């Protein structure tokens, strides 16, 4: 999903514009996380729906690919030259932390159930 999102990102940004692209990305991430959380809470103790989990992880990976590229443009517009490298470093590292937590959190949550 990540590779496909990165591949089509330039066309999406050209067609939607940067602001609308970020709104779309935010909506898709919240929707995927909400559906995944709903699936976890509703089906605890019963066979969980694997297809919903797979769809949510695919959408999340796809959207991550879309979101990574425009952040450099945002940093170039919002921050001074001296602050840009630190800002991009923080953004990319926090993205990796978020991806890591996405893999760890379900296991931690399910251990307590």
N, C-alpha and C positions, 0 to 999 in steps of 0.2 A: 503494500500500500504506500509506503513512504517514497519509493522510487517513482511510482505512478503520479503521486501528488506533486513531487518535485518537477517531474517532466511537464505536467500541464499547467503549472503555476504561472508561467509568463503569459499564457493566453488568458487565463482567468483574471490576472491582474490588469491586463490590457482591456478586457471586456467589462469588468466590474468596477475597476478603480481600486485603489489601495484601501480606502476606508470600507467600502462594501465587502471587499475580500476579507478583511479582518472581522467584520460583523458575521459573515458567513462561517468563517473558521471558528469563531467563538461559539456560535449557535450549534454547529456540528459537534464540537467537543463537549459542550454541556449536554446535548441530547444523547450522545454515546455514553457518557458517564452516568447520566440519569437512568437510562435503560439498563445499563449494566448493574447499577446499584439496586434498581427495582427487581431485576432478575435474581439478584443475590438474596434480597429480603423476602420476596414472595415465595421462592422455591426452596428455602432452607428446610432441610428435613425431607424434602421430596426430591426426585430427580430433577436437577436444574436443566434449563433449556440451553444446550450447548450451542445451538445455532445462533441464539441471541448474543451469547458471549463472543462467538467468532465474528459476528457482524459488527459488534461494538469495537472490538480490537482492530478490525480491518478499517473501519471508519476513522478511528483514532490515529492509526498509522498513516492513512491517506492524508488526513488533515495536518498531521505533523509535517509531512513533506511540503504541503502548501504553505504552512506558516513560517518555515525556516527562512525562505528566501527574502520575503519582503521586510524582515526585521532589519536588514542592513540598510534598506532605503529609509526606513523610519529613523534609524539612528543617524543617518547622514543629514536628515532634515531637522531633527530636534536637538542634537547635541553639538557642542563645539568640537573642533578638531582634536584638542587635547583629551577630550573625554570619550571619544568614539571607541577606541580600542578596548578600554576597560568596560564600557557598556556592552559591546558585542561579546566580550568574554563572559560577563555576568549572565547575559541572555542565553548564550549557548550552554553554559554550565548548569543553569537552572532548568533548561530544557532537558538535559541529561538526567538531572536529579528527578524531575517529574516522570520521565520514562522509567527510571529505576523504581520509583515508588509505585508506579502503575503495575509493575511486575511483582513487587513484594507485598503490597497491601492485600490483595485477595487471599494469599496464603496466610497472612497474619490474622485476617478476619475469620477465615474458615477454621483456623486452629482453635479459636475460642468457641466455636459452635458445637 
